[in-house]
Structures are given as structure tokens and as C-alpha cells.
């Protein structure tokens, strides 16, 4: 049913701003350096942007791309674009110009808003994007206009401040298209709908106790899964957004103290940079800090280290295809009395579905039967519910494959413990099969993280004449340390079965996606070059 009536109103996160601007018009909505916008001002700017888009010929269903850092402009786009029934396409600014051009072309974007810092991602290829009608320059760091088209503030100033009537008539209509990182081929466009975004945003508020007194620091890129829906979550409850162009540990800790931050999100790599920062232990938290981590499964050591600073870690799990988080390792009262190491081990699991998600199973991928809750039987994580994507934009075959058996297939292999909590053992493509034995790269990585000299680690299978493949460790060491290959191998031998111990170790930087995930495919491609397997 899509008609408004006394007992039905369609769900869209656009409505959150309308309510919050009415309830908290004079409250700080956005902090960006020394500039602040109240919710009343935020509301006014969103409606000006919406009017400007309409004046420029953007209609319902048109795609509007935004290439922007974590600044107010990206927050405004999350409301203004869907307000007029158009579709937001947030673009990863850490891609190459060719990759950005592919996304703009594949999404058939009619307009693109580009932060000056990233203009070179568009300018060389703009003649190769035939559907693009106009571009707008976001001048947050300087006043130049490198692309043909208006400057953002002028674009807003030229529009009426008359409120725009929300033009959403189907809650399952597309609100955004988020492109995956494309580590195994061309990126796929994940279609999210208004209903899913609305419910997932409320799920975030419920699971993390965010309210009008909360202060949220933008350490997570807003281009990634719509910032896990937090542009809508923070706005829904009238909390304050603190923008951050670059998530360096210095700026993170400075803003935590200056703005009394209560919530932030990030991949384990963000937490590692924070805990290894020399001044971390000098930070005095004035308020409880909830740190929400996701992406790669975190090693218990990473959780233990960040909580040692006084923060509390909430671990969530999901994918772009489910609007970001789908499950949370929900805290249990009994865990508070456990030793820190044991508590961190339990909190590193992927846990149970969100209250707004509900449906997540670990199944045999062939029979689709749930695995027993024994903590040992391996299966694939599958999900369904309101926060599962509509499908991949213009990729019907990939969509059909993802939804086999009526569930979304994650590709993550996991077990279910007797308490019902799910724990990932590996990605299907990351499992190492050595001499017929399955080796979880996650298990080996967690052991290596316990080495006092290790900052980051990744394990992949590399070719071996006898065993087919064997584990190899890639390690980033802590500053001022110099462990040897034999140091690492000996450490692992004391804690792992011999067949799981890395047979070689390489020290150096790790290739990562924009959201902090280690790109194991790049490591594999290098190690398996010239072979007929393991390259993806």
C-alpha cells in the first residue's frame, strides 16, 4: 500500500530532518571546523539544494553523483537528492579517474557535485560521460572552480528557500546506489531503498543508544554504504554531526576532546592508528565514548587496546548489500566480570541480527539448511529482511546469483556458537586449503596480532608444490621494532597447529580499500601470477 491515509505513511529517512528541524531548530546540527549550522539552517540549506536541483532539470529517478569528503555538503546531499525523488550516488574519492568515470557512466548520473580536492578524478574524463548534464564545484578548502559549472554556495543562493514537498511515493523506491569496492572486477551498484534506509537508521540509534545529547564524529567515509546510514541516524534523534575531512589520529583525539564526542565508527585499521598514536594515553575522555567497528573481523587484541584507553567498542557486521551493519555482537551483563582478554575475544564475534534486521542464518550453501550451534560446523552467512538491497543496478545475473534460495548470500564462512552468536572464520575466497586441511586466515591473523611488535597483519595462501598452498604472513610492524621472520614463525608455532603456521613472512605496507579493508586479492594476484588458480 503506497497511499497516505490515517493508518499508513510511507517510510523515508528524508522525514527525519523535517521532524528534527521542528523540534530542535536552534540546536547545533553540524560542526565543520570553526563553522556551525543549526538544524534550522541545515533544513533551509537542504531545501535550497533541492530547489536548485529541480531548477537545473533534475527529475524523479535521475541519478546525482557526489564526490566529497566528510563535509556538510555530503550530509545535505543525503537529504536533498532523495527529497525530490532523485537517486544519490556517493562516489569513493580514493578511486582512479577511470574508475570514477565508469561509475558515473554505469549509474547514468545526470549531475555531479565535486569537492575541489577531487576535481582531478572527473576533469580528465568528463568528456567521456555523455549522460552528465552539469557539474557543481564544492569549494570547502579553496575558492577555485576547476570544473565547468557553478560553485556550490552560488548554486544554493540562486535557489528559492521555499520548502520542497517530498516527492517520494514508493518506500521501496531507490534512494541511493552505492558501488562496491570492485576488488574482484568492475564495481557493482547496490540499490538501496527508502524503507531499508529508514529502518536501518533507526536500528543504529537503538543499538548504540544515540540520542539528542550525542555527538557523532565522522571518521567513517560517508561515501561508504551512505556512512552506514548515520547521516540519517544522527539527524533522526537530533544529535550533532562533527565533520572531519581527514581521519588522522591527531584530529580524531583533538575533536573527541574539543567537541565532547560520544560516538564514532571505523574499521579496525582506524582503531589501530588511534591506539598506536603516541599521545593516545594522554587523552582524557570527558564522556563515555562508543566506538563502533566493522569491515574486516577485528582481532581481539585490537578491541582490548582501544578499550584500554577508556572507550567501549561495539562490533558490528554487514556488507554494502545490507546497508552496512546487519548484526551486532550484543553485550551480555555477564561479560563485564570477565578478564579483558576473554571479554575482547567474545566481543570480536559477529554476533546476532539487529533488532530491525532479525534474519541472519549460517547455512550449508548447497542444502540451505542451518548448521548446528556447535561452534565448529562451517557454513555461509545468509540474510534477508527490510535492509537487504533491491539488487545490483543493471546487473540482473549478479542479482540472481546473490539471492539464490530466497536469501542474500554474503560469501562469508562462519560458525554458530552454542549461545547463538555467529563468528566469521573467513571469506570463502580467503580460506586456505593446505594438503586437504582448511586453514582460517582470520584465526592465524588473530594469533599474530598478539605479537608485541605487530601493528597489522594479513594471511593468504601461496603456492606450494607438495601441499598446493600454504599460509604466508604480510605484516606491518610497530614503529621502533624490528622482528624477524623467524620471530613471527616461532611465535605462531607456540600457539597454532603446525599446518596453520605461516611458512614465510613479508614485512611492509598492506594494500587497503578506502574503508580500511586489506585487499588480499592484490596480495594473491602477486603471489599467484602465472598460475591457473587463486588470482581474482
Secondary structure as the mmCIF struct_conf table of DSSP 4:
data_model
#
loop_
_struct_conf.conf_type_id
_struct_conf.id
_struct_conf.beg_label_comp_id
_struct_conf.beg_label_asym_id
_struct_conf.beg_label_seq_id
_struct_conf.end_label_comp_id
_struct_conf.end_label_asym_id
_struct_conf.end_label_seq_id
BEND BEND1 UNK A 3 UNK A 3
STRN STRN1 UNK A 5 UNK A 5
TURN_TY1_P TURN_TY1_P1 UNK A 6 UNK A 7
STRN STRN2 UNK A 8 UNK A 8
TURN_TY1_P TURN_TY1_P2 UNK A 13 UNK A 13
HELX_RH_AL_P HELX_RH_AL_P1 UNK A 14 UNK A 23
TURN_TY1_P TURN_TY1_P3 UNK A 25 UNK A 26
BEND BEND2 UNK A 27 UNK A 27
STRN STRN3 UNK A 28 UNK A 32
TURN_TY1_P TURN_TY1_P4 UNK A 33 UNK A 34
STRN STRN4 UNK A 35 UNK A 38
HELX_RH_AL_P HELX_RH_AL_P2 UNK A 39 UNK A 55
TURN_TY1_P TURN_TY1_P5 UNK A 56 UNK A 57
TURN_TY1_P TURN_TY1_P6 UNK A 60 UNK A 61
STRN STRN5 UNK A 63 UNK A 67
BEND BEND3 UNK A 70 UNK A 71
HELX_RH_AL_P HELX_RH_AL_P3 UNK A 72 UNK A 83
TURN_TY1_P TURN_TY1_P7 UNK A 84 UNK A 85
STRN STRN6 UNK A 87 UNK A 90
TURN_TY1_P TURN_TY1_P8 UNK A 93 UNK A 94
BEND BEND4 UNK A 95 UNK A 95
HELX_RH_AL_P HELX_RH_AL_P4 UNK A 97 UNK A 107
TURN_TY1_P TURN_TY1_P9 UNK A 108 UNK A 108
STRN STRN7 UNK A 109 UNK A 115
HELX_RH_3T_P HELX_RH_3T_P1 UNK A 116 UNK A 121
TURN_TY1_P TURN_TY1_P10 UNK A 122 UNK A 122
HELX_RH_3T_P HELX_RH_3T_P2 UNK A 123 UNK A 128
TURN_TY1_P TURN_TY1_P11 UNK A 130 UNK A 131
STRN STRN8 UNK A 134 UNK A 138
BEND BEND5 UNK A 140 UNK A 141
BEND BEND6 UNK A 143 UNK A 143
BEND BEND7 UNK A 147 UNK A 149
STRN STRN9 UNK A 151 UNK A 151
HELX_RH_AL_P HELX_RH_AL_P5 UNK A 152 UNK A 157
TURN_TY1_P TURN_TY1_P12 UNK A 158 UNK A 158
BEND BEND8 UNK A 159 UNK A 159
BEND BEND9 UNK A 162 UNK A 162
HELX_LH_PP_P HELX_LH_PP_P1 UNK A 163 UNK A 166
TURN_TY1_P TURN_TY1_P13 UNK A 171 UNK A 172
BEND BEND10 UNK A 173 UNK A 173
STRN STRN10 UNK A 174 UNK A 179
TURN_TY1_P TURN_TY1_P14 UNK A 183 UNK A 184
BEND BEND11 UNK A 185 UNK A 186
STRN STRN11 UNK A 189 UNK A 193
HELX_RH_AL_P HELX_RH_AL_P6 UNK A 194 UNK A 208
TURN_TY1_P TURN_TY1_P15 UNK A 209 UNK A 209
TURN_TY1_P TURN_TY1_P16 UNK A 212 UNK A 213
STRN STRN12 UNK A 215 UNK A 217
BEND BEND12 UNK A 220 UNK A 220
TURN_TY1_P TURN_TY1_P17 UNK A 222 UNK A 223
BEND BEND13 UNK A 224 UNK A 224
HELX_RH_AL_P HELX_RH_AL_P7 UNK A 225 UNK A 228
TURN_TY1_P TURN_TY1_P18 UNK A 229 UNK A 229
HELX_RH_AL_P HELX_RH_AL_P8 UNK A 230 UNK A 236
TURN_TY1_P TURN_TY1_P19 UNK A 237 UNK A 238
STRN STRN13 UNK A 240 UNK A 242
BEND BEND14 UNK A 245 UNK A 246
HELX_RH_AL_P HELX_RH_AL_P9 UNK A 249 UNK A 258
TURN_TY1_P TURN_TY1_P20 UNK A 259 UNK A 260
STRN STRN14 UNK A 263 UNK A 267
HELX_RH_AL_P HELX_RH_AL_P10 UNK A 268 UNK A 275
TURN_TY1_P TURN_TY1_P21 UNK A 276 UNK A 276
BEND BEND15 UNK A 277 UNK A 277
TURN_TY1_P TURN_TY1_P22 UNK A 278 UNK A 279
HELX_RH_3T_P HELX_RH_3T_P3 UNK A 280 UNK A 282
BEND BEND16 UNK A 286 UNK A 287
STRN STRN15 UNK A 290 UNK A 294
BEND BEND17 UNK A 295 UNK A 296
HELX_LH_PP_P HELX_LH_PP_P2 UNK A 297 UNK A 299
HELX_RH_AL_P HELX_RH_AL_P11 UNK A 300 UNK A 307
TURN_TY1_P TURN_TY1_P23 UNK A 308 UNK A 310
STRN STRN16 UNK A 312 UNK A 319
HELX_RH_3T_P HELX_RH_3T_P4 UNK A 320 UNK A 322
TURN_TY1_P TURN_TY1_P24 UNK A 323 UNK A 323
STRN STRN17 UNK A 324 UNK A 328
HELX_RH_3T_P HELX_RH_3T_P5 UNK A 333 UNK A 337
BEND BEND18 UNK A 338 UNK A 338
HELX_RH_AL_P HELX_RH_AL_P12 UNK A 340 UNK A 347
TURN_TY1_P TURN_TY1_P25 UNK A 348 UNK A 348
BEND BEND19 UNK A 349 UNK A 349
STRN STRN18 UNK A 351 UNK A 351
STRN STRN19 UNK A 352 UNK A 353
TURN_TY1_P TURN_TY1_P26 UNK A 355 UNK A 357
STRN STRN20 UNK A 359 UNK A 363
TURN_TY1_P TURN_TY1_P27 UNK A 365 UNK A 367
HELX_LH_PP_P HELX_LH_PP_P3 UNK A 369 UNK A 369
STRN STRN21 UNK A 370 UNK A 370
HELX_LH_PP_P HELX_LH_PP_P4 UNK A 371 UNK A 372
BEND BEND20 UNK A 373 UNK A 375
STRN STRN22 UNK A 379 UNK A 384
BEND BEND21 UNK A 385 UNK A 385
TURN_TY1_P TURN_TY1_P28 UNK A 386 UNK A 387
BEND BEND22 UNK A 388 UNK A 388
BEND BEND23 UNK A 390 UNK A 390
STRN STRN23 UNK A 391 UNK A 392
TURN_TY1_P TURN_TY1_P29 UNK A 393 UNK A 394
HELX_RH_AL_P HELX_RH_AL_P13 UNK A 396 UNK A 402
TURN_TY1_P TURN_TY1_P30 UNK A 403 UNK A 403
HELX_RH_3T_P HELX_RH_3T_P6 UNK A 404 UNK A 406
BEND BEND24 UNK A 407 UNK A 407
STRN STRN24 UNK A 408 UNK A 416
TURN_TY1_P TURN_TY1_P31 UNK A 418 UNK A 419
BEND BEND25 UNK A 420 UNK A 420
STRN STRN25 UNK A 422 UNK A 427
TURN_TY1_P TURN_TY1_P32 UNK A 428 UNK A 430
STRN STRN26 UNK A 432 UNK A 434
TURN_TY1_P TURN_TY1_P33 UNK A 435 UNK A 436
STRN STRN27 UNK A 437 UNK A 439
HELX_RH_AL_P HELX_RH_AL_P14 UNK A 441 UNK A 449
TURN_TY1_P TURN_TY1_P34 UNK A 450 UNK A 450
BEND BEND26 UNK A 451 UNK A 451
TURN_TY1_P TURN_TY1_P35 UNK A 452 UNK A 453
STRN STRN28 UNK A 454 UNK A 464
TURN_TY1_P TURN_TY1_P36 UNK A 465 UNK A 467
STRN STRN29 UNK A 468 UNK A 477
HELX_LH_PP_P HELX_LH_PP_P5 UNK A 478 UNK A 478
TURN_TY1_P TURN_TY1_P37 UNK A 479 UNK A 480
HELX_RH_AL_P HELX_RH_AL_P15 UNK A 485 UNK A 493
TURN_TY1_P TURN_TY1_P38 UNK A 494 UNK A 495
BEND BEND27 UNK A 496 UNK A 496
HELX_RH_3T_P HELX_RH_3T_P7 UNK A 498 UNK A 500
BEND BEND28 UNK A 501 UNK A 501
BEND BEND29 UNK A 503 UNK A 503
STRN STRN30 UNK A 504 UNK A 507
BEND BEND30 UNK A 508 UNK A 508
STRN STRN31 UNK A 512 UNK A 512
TURN_TY1_P TURN_TY1_P39 UNK A 514 UNK A 515
BEND BEND31 UNK A 516 UNK A 516
STRN STRN32 UNK A 518 UNK A 518
HELX_RH_AL_P HELX_RH_AL_P16 UNK A 520 UNK A 527
TURN_TY1_P TURN_TY1_P40 UNK A 528 UNK A 530
BEND BEND32 UNK A 531 UNK A 534
#
